[in-house]
Amino acid sequence: MYMAMFDPEVWAQTPPFIWSCAFFVFGTAVGSFLNVIIHRLPRGESIVSPPSHCPHCQYAIPWYLNIPLVTWLWLRGRCANCRAPISPRYFLVELLTGLLFLGAWWRQGPEHPGVALILCLLLAGLVAATFIDFEHFIIPESITFGGMAAGVVLSPLVPALHGKDSAADALLASLLGLGTGCGLVYAILRGGKLLFGRKKQKLPPDTTIVFGEESLKLPDEEIPYGEMLYRDSDYIEVMAKKAVLGEQVFENVRVRLYKDRLEIGDQAMDPGPVQRLEVVTDGILIPQEAMGLGDVFFMGAIGAFIGWKGVVFTLLGSSIVGAAAGMVLIALRRLEWSRWIPYGPYIALAAAVWVFRGPELVQALLGVGMGSAGG
């Protein structure tokens, strides 16, 4: 029964055009669900309850007004109840997911329908991670760790995903891809931290910044501590003209915040009970890095699906895309925009290129074979 499910001859009994339409329609439906994930998951909301509703007026959307692509066009991007605008992102995610699923079928479906289905799952994860990372600068662990687990579990069920004949070989290829993905990116992260680990940011004279309970509040942004202080060696440093902690006032002191320690001058204390520390300064030194731990786990999840060769291609490809984006921003004199573009979307784009044409590109450039999508 299991083997028949992925037998190409069984699938060939239905005309390819029908499968193409089915994958595209299925992709748009999955895209509709991805929109729910993209909106709710970073906010800690349930992706199951309540059902789809307008975020403006809370109108519960009936099924006939929740048809992928069609409804957004029919209502001209507005809520049927309050007429508030609905972001074009909803339409874009549905269309993009539909096209990606269609591409997965064209790429693998006729010969390996099981591989096509698994690649659809990977591509859906890439879409969700990309849009969440763009908006929130995070890739949720439910996507990264869930992707690792899914890749490892599904690989031995469909060994052709890694170009293998046996479940054991496919499982080994998946684990090797996972380890390579996490290991390479983590090594780059730590190396970059040593070389370019801190950034000195100048501020207008006598700027007041606030060390809150969970985040650092600068004049134009608020940065959660978790994005800067996840290693014991990380710290935020300020040369304070004045620092106010409750009723205590310090003048001309160095303030340094670690994950587990706050230093004000020669005093050290537990930062946990500190609810608010106001500091007047002209500059700040903060940890920085091109990638975070979310990117490490994201690459590991991708590697579990596409193997170590795909990981290497994705890493190099994402670097090329990132460099190209930087050059474009320089040409447009908008280099400051680069700080608002996370690295996860570059990784996702490069991984998608590998899924559809990566092995052929490598073979054309180097004259060597690279196996299947996951091998």
Phi, psi and omega in degrees: 000314180296315181295322180295330181300326183248017179285119181303328181293326177294314180293329182292346178291342175257134182304140181305326180299322179295317179295323178300314178296319182296316180294321180293313180296316178299321179297319178294324178293318176296322177300323177298319177290324177298326177299322176296315180298314183298322181281317190267322189302312180295339181270002179073022181265157177292138177270002181251316184229139359284170178296173182307134182209161177288128180290346182270309185248000179066017179297124178288121186277118178289162186300324184285352173250019181231034179274122183307141179066307187297312185297316181298318179292317183297319181270004179055041175069032180225155178293138180291339184265304185257353179068015176291148182293142175252128186306137175301344179303325181299315178293317183298316181296318179296315180294315181299315180295320176300316180292322178294318177296320176298316178297322178297321178294313179299324184286315189234339191305308184301324181265324184223078181300326178296320178296318180301318181294318180292322177295328175299319178297316178299313182296323176298318177296322178297319180296311181299314181297321181298309185288327176292318181295321178300319186273324189241355181059035175218156169239110186303145180296333178296334176276314183288307180292322176298322178294319176301312181297316182296317180298317181291321182287319186281332184303311179290340177287329179229079184303334181298342177303326179251015180069028182250164178257338183243153179296322182296316180295320179294319178298316179298318179296322179294314179295322178294320178295319178298311181295320179295317180299309180295316185294314182296312183291324179293322178296319178294319180300312182291321178296317178295327179295320180292323184274319186229039192284346182224146180236128176268121183248118178283144180235158174303149182307138177058042176281138176263122174243157186235126170270106180269192181291322187234354185207161175262127183253108176265171183303326186241006179197163177234124187243119177298142179299328182299337179277348184239333191237047182269356172247154181296332183277350181285144175204158173251132184233138179221135169268104190269127169290324176209139176229129183242117178235101184063238179266358180271136178235127179243146180233139177052057180233160173270129176249126180225126181247120171260177178299325185234013184206138175243125179247126174235107187062234180264008178262140176235140184209166176285123182285348183305309182286350183283113180270330183202126174231115179264133183230134174257124187206172176250357181189168182211146177249120184233151175294147176215156176197151181291328182228158177242182180297330177301322178291326177299309181291327178298314179294326176297318178296318178297317180298328178297335179266321191246002174078176187291325179295318177295325178296312180300315178299315182297318180296313179293317181297318180295325177295319179295316179297317179297319179295319178297318178298320178298318180294321177297317180295324176295316180298326179273001183057043180230037184300331181296340178294336184299332179290346179260004179251109179289167184275339182305316179299326176296318178299314181298317180297314180296321178295321178295322177298319177299316182302320187267322185216007185304305182302321180293322179296316179296318180296321180292323183281321186251346181073027179234152177278148183235009177077205184270191184302324184254349186285000000 
